[in-house]
Amino acid sequence: MRRIAATFALTLALAAPALAVQPDEMLDDPALEARARDISQNLRCLVCRNENIDESNADLARDLRLAVRERLMAGDSNAEAVEYLVDRYGEYVLLSPRADGSNLILWLAGPAMLLAGIGVAVIHIRRSRRTAEPEPLDEDEKARLSQLLRE
Amino acid sequence: MVIEFGHFALILGLILAVVQTVLPLAGASRGWRGWMAAGEPAATAQFFVLLLSFAALTYGFVTSDFSLRLVTANSHTAKPMLYKISGVWGNHEGSMLLWCLILAFYGALAAWFGGNLSPTLRARVLGVQGAISVAFLAFLIFTSNPFTRIDMPPMNGGDLNPLLQDPGLAFHPPFLYLGYVGLSMTFSFAVAALIEGRVDAAWGRWVRPWTLAAWMFLTVGIALGSWWAYYELGWGGFWFWDPVENASFMPWLISAALLHSAAVVEKRESLKSWTILLAILAFGFSLIGAFIVRSGVLTSVHAFANDPERGVFLLLITGLFMGGALTLYALRAASLQAKGVFSIASRESALVANNVLLSVACFVVFIGTVWPLVSEMIWDRKLSVGAPFFDAAFTPFMVALAAILPIGALMPWKRARMGRVMAPLKGALALSIAMGALVWVVQTGGSMLAPLGAVLASWLVLGTLIDLATRAGRGDLAGRARRLRNLPRADWGKSVAHAGFGVTLFGVCALTAWQVEDIRTARVGETFEVGTYAVTLADVDQGRGPNYETTMAVMRVTRGGKEVAVLHPEKRFYPVARMPTTEAAIDNGFLRDLYLVIGDPQPDGGWVVRTYIKPFANWIWAGCIIMALGGTLSLTDRRHRVAAGAARSPRGAVPAE
């Protein structure tokens, strides 16, 4: 029951009236603001269910959005601003996990499977051709073929 | 009384499902005809009792019978009738009953239209289908019974989640379930064929329509969900790579692959064991999807809050059916002899490439979805995998798929000469690249996404047209038209579906690349410019709906002094559920959507207003509808309806294409 209540609270947070980025948060410099939006879309709202902070309505997401903008105003690069948040909230805040350590498995799984798939397919097609060379057409089939071609 | 009747019918359904499993399977292995024949009446009866049971629950919702726990939790007397009915499946228990009903429906269809299957194969298909029913009915009755009563019925209910009170979402789950559960049919066919130890062209022909139907329903269901997210969530996102979305997307990808490989089995009697494996996995992903949605193991925006007991039960079902089927597969797959031999350059190879790309794409989605869980369990590394990962890791596969599609579609079976395949496509290729260049020039640099989308979409659509033109042959117009008319519906379906894929791809790329967004505070009467449009916040009113309170804005949009639209974005509050929602106002257009959202009042007397121009947004869902139409066309092909050829020798079943 507590679990259900918690979910309900999260659903509420999800649909709370304040909608994502608010006008009062936005930076005056459009270039800086565009960078902030770009960064926000890759950061997770920690209390939400799989939402980035740019779309989230939660208060925490707003805090994070403001933090990103503060860092950018202070002259941080995009990477530095992200690093600042990772230092405080952990790797969990990144929606695109870093390609290091065990995460290499995640990133390389697709390409590796593709290569394996292509390899297996090519070997399979080659082998099946070797084991079963198509028989040449016999006289009946040749006659039928020329008849079909005439039609 | 009606409710108890429905409850009783549900239990009867479980008993009938047991009969449908045991008798035909035992009969088929012993060769007892009477036992085998029991499958059909059992399947029919099971469908009808579950239909009664579902009708009883619907009756409970429609009459607002608050002595039912489920109705109390999910309904309210003031709720509009449509949502009283859709509320039946807007919750875990009811949606599970719908799932079981559809499962029985497919079983009954197999019983009714299975006349030209061999008696043992039909008995085994029905038996396996019955076993799936047993598992899910047991799950429903023992862990999630929708007919539970309350001692002291309250005066009114807790209402359905307002986000779900929407026509798009009323029909989203039934379509998805028709798709998910449709794959149980291909699973049953695969397992039955493994038990029989026989997979031939007739099997391929039998499995294709079921796969096609399931894939079509999944396409429509996913499109409905995505469309709903677009207009309901308030900022026009159409895909979030949420675990639950992925749960529906994985079976879609695998069933798309299965659709193509089953064609190879049917036409060329090759790729048999691979096709069987896909058929098993496709349903496997449906089961995994059910587990993801209903266990709450992975956090997702789709809040089907549930207790772990249900998750464990579903995991058991998944493990049982996948474990059993894959063991059977490991034992029997080697005995499936491929007949058709093909060269590296051939339509078969192109379809293998399609299968590799779709399966690997599905694998990427799968590993991305479960990675947070795996990473935390094994390395104690708590992390998130979200949209940026999937965009980067998944997109290349779709690009590659679109790139090879028109070439593969034109290739002949067995052996192709690349020069001859490419010759008619050269024009299309040149034109597509020109389209991409044009788009790139028009947008003056910027993101490469839109040009790429333009190239791929033109390539797909032009490739389809060239395919059709080639099939029409040479000669006078009348002759070409006649040949086109006489093309099998399946070929038309293929062309239409492929073109639809192009349309969707273009919509996704264009919307992502060219969206214009404007967020600001506006006072009533104020006019502001967004892109080439002028937007005026004319008025903001308070009002009441049937079961909500609303703040509604009147916004006028003009372009060059001419009025384009008057839109009414709303902010609603549902007092019973104590939940606010945003209702964006959208002016739908062929080339763009205007998307307006009203936000909160500001201290200075203004309102937060969001304006989006969403280019080619509707192309995304139009493409999905076109894909589904292609599927429907293919499904009406007489080769599927008149499966008379199914019993003929495999040689006779290979059409001269």
Interface residues (C-beta under 8 A of the other chain):
Chain A: R3 I4 T7 F8 L10 T11 L12 L14 A15 A16 P17 A18 L19 A20 V21 Q22 P23 D24 M26 Q41 N42 R44 C48 R49 N50 E51 N52 E55 G90 E91 Y92 V93 L94 L95 S96 P97 G101 S102 N103 L106 W107 A109 G110 M113 L114 G117 I118 A121 V122 I125 R126 S128 R129 A132 E133 P134 L148
Chain B: N161 L163 G234 W235 G237 F240 D242 P243 S270 G296 T299 S300 V301 A303 A305 D307 A338 V341 F342 S343 I344 E348 S349 V352 A353 V356 L357 S359 V360 A361 F363 V364 I367 G368 W371 S375 I378 W379 R381 K382 L383 S384 V385 G386 A387 P388 F389 A392 A393 F394 F397 K414 I519 R520 T521 K571 R578 M579 P580 T581 T582 V597 G599 D600 Q602 V608 R610 A656
